[in-house]
Amino acid sequence: FKHALDQLLANQTGSRDETPLYQAYLEFEKRNGGRRDVDGAVMHKRSQAYEERLKEDPLDYDQWFDYIRLLEEGVADDLAELR
């Protein structure tokens, strides 16, 4: 389902996170998904927000550090699951 949603929304202009279909998908994952699915959806939404802010102001170093911390958390969670 996620792959089909990505392909469908890839052709649209603008951020896919703003579409009602993607918002409904996120809500569904939050209610019915496993921990990993929910964490992945939330992390993706947060990373998209950081990327948008960094496009507006690429010299905002606080945003860069917050974004890097978010990415590090995701990598650490992935590594912890592999153990």
N, C-alpha and C positions, 0 to 999 in steps of 0.2 A: 504494500500500500504506500509506504514512504517513497519508494522509487518512482511509482506512478505519479505521486503528488509532485515530486521534484521535477519530473519531466514535463508535467502539465504546466507548472508555474514557471519553468525556466524560460519560456517564450514570452512571458509578460514583462512589461517594463516596470521599473520601480522595485521596491523591496517586496519579496514574497511574504514576509512576516506581517505585512499590513493587509493581506487578503483575508476575507472572511473564511474561505476554505481552509487556509493554513491555521487560522485561529481556532477553528473547530477541531482540527487535527490535534493541536496542542492540548486543548481541553480534554479530548478523548484520551490522549496519552496520560494526562495527569490523573484522570479518574480510573482508567482501566489498565494502564501499562505497568510494567515492572519497574523496579527502582532504576535500573539502568536506562530504560526508555525515557522515563521522566527526567532523570538527570541530564540525559543527552539533549532532550528537547529544550530544557531550561538553559543549558549551557549554550546551545546554538542561538537561542533568542538573545541571551546576554552578549555573546560575541558579536552578533549582528549590530546590537546597539552600540557597542564600543567602536566597531568599524565605521559606523555612520558618523559618530562624534569625531573620530580621528580623520575622516575625510574633510570635515568642516574645519578642523584645526589640527593639522599634523604636528604642530609644535607643542601640544598640550602633553607634557611629559607625565603628569599625574595619570592621565587617561592611558597612556602607553604602559605605565607600570601596573595599573589595575588590570589592563587587558592581558599582560604577560602573566600576572598572578592567576588569572582565570584559566589561561591555557595550561599553566603548570598544574593547577588543581585537577584538570581533566586528565592530564598525562599520569599524574600520581594515582588517580582513581583507576585508570586503565591498568596500570602496573600492579596495583593491589589485587585486582580481580584475577590477574594471571597467576598469582602465587597460590 
